[in-house]
Amino acid sequence: MTDSKHIAAVITSRRDVTPELWIVRVRPEEPIQFVPGQYVTIGLPGEGRLIERPYSVVSSPREPELEFFVELVPGGHLTPHLYNVPVGASGLTIRRAAKGRFLFDDRSGRTCHFMVATVTGVAPFVSMMREFAARVEEGEPWPHRIALVHGASVSRELAYCEELSEYDRRFEWFRYIPTISRTWLDPGWRGELGRAEDIVRKHLDALGFTPSGTTAYACGNPNMIENVKGVFQRAGYPKESFKQEVYW
Ligand SMILES: Cc1cc2nc3c(=O)[nH]c(=O)nc-3n(C[C@H](O)[C@H](O)[C@H](O)COP(=O)(O)OP(=O)(O)OC[C@H]3O[C@@H](n4cnc5c(N)ncnc54)[C@H](O)[C@@H]3O)c2cc1C
């Protein structure tokens, strides 16, 4: 259903990451303009109405399709239906207007950026990195340093680990720091151990990031965001240098 507010869209591919996490690529009938970091509102008919929820866009604005990384919330209104939509089926809608102010800070003059995500909260950062990698490869001067801590319970939930590790290898200005908290379930894991918020201070200091030169970003789980905010406050970071995207 395409109308003045909504654009019809088709799921073109799907990758199941775990039984509760999946990645979909979606082709809207008309292009949707957005900036990396923004979200769009996805809708599906159900329960006698259109059920809509916001989802951060994973893809970069250069890609022809929109990509999303979604967690199944048992008992939720939308995700159990969305989970069952097969590739190729119609019925999905996306609101025309992308929204959100969780954008990369390229205006304040701060050139260090410390990003923290839990599981699906990595979505806006992947969109930013796809865009920045393309710009740098086109020869755009790049004054920024970016560190991204990505936390999950177990490593298989770190859906974009390979892509982000590849950026880490390719660009000296980008550090990807994946961490897992249920270490006993993942004996082969060789990365960081602990929840995302538990390793922020250590890496902030090791990188030499300072309160006056750094913008902090946190996305995903509300408890993580509150804890990370506390870490930055205790480290002397001003409130206005902290950006957050709370998923629920
Ligand atoms: C700006 C923004 C961007 C978002 N981007 C994403 C995204 O990229 N990927 C994604 O999966 N979700 C994202 N969300 C969350 C998404 O909008 C829905 O809230 C989520 O998918 C649950 O929808 P639902 O209708 O199935 O559950 P609902 O019926 O809305 O919620 C049921 C209950 O579960 C809680 N809940 C919602 N999400 C979770 C969760 N992940 N874990 C535990 N409890 C939860 C709700 O607070 C509520 O109490 C985003 C939210 C916001 C505000």
The ligand as an ORCA input file, in Angstrom:
! r2SCAN-3c Opt
* xyz 0 1
  C      14.812      4.917     17.033
  C      14.620      3.422     17.206
  C      15.303      2.555     16.364
  C      15.139      1.172     16.527
  N      15.857      0.330     15.730
  C      15.756     -1.013     15.912
  C      16.550     -1.913     15.133
  O      17.353     -1.503     14.287
  N      16.389     -3.244     15.354
  C      15.488     -3.731     16.278
  O      15.377     -4.956     16.426
  N      14.739     -2.897     17.030
  C      14.841     -1.562     16.864
  N      14.070     -0.713     17.611
  C      13.012     -1.308     18.468
  C      11.737     -1.511     17.621
  O      11.199     -0.262     17.252
  C      10.630     -2.272     18.374
  O      10.415     -1.673     19.617
  C      10.989     -3.746     18.603
  O      11.266     -4.372     17.357
  C       9.857     -4.473     19.291
  O       8.664     -4.328     18.546
  P       7.406     -5.249     18.841
  O       6.215     -4.554     18.253
  O       7.653     -6.647     18.425
  O       7.304     -5.234     20.418
  P       6.387     -4.252     21.288
  O       4.983     -4.763     21.282
  O       6.605     -2.843     20.858
  O       7.103     -4.398     22.697
  C       6.848     -5.426     23.606
  C       7.695     -5.165     24.861
  O       9.061     -5.494     24.624
  C       9.928     -4.374     24.919
  N      11.004     -4.429     23.910
  C      11.030     -3.851     22.690
  N      12.174     -4.176     22.028
  C      12.860     -4.977     22.852
  C      14.094     -5.660     22.742
  N      14.872     -5.591     21.623
  N      14.507     -6.433     23.766
  C      13.757     -6.546     24.886
  N      12.573     -5.910     25.056
  C      12.130     -5.144     24.059
  C       9.037     -3.166     24.824
  O       9.538     -2.117     25.624
  C       7.707     -3.709     25.330
  O       7.677     -3.719     26.734
  C      14.242      0.666     17.502
  C      13.544      1.557     18.328
  C      13.747      2.917     18.191
  C      12.994      3.847     19.126
*
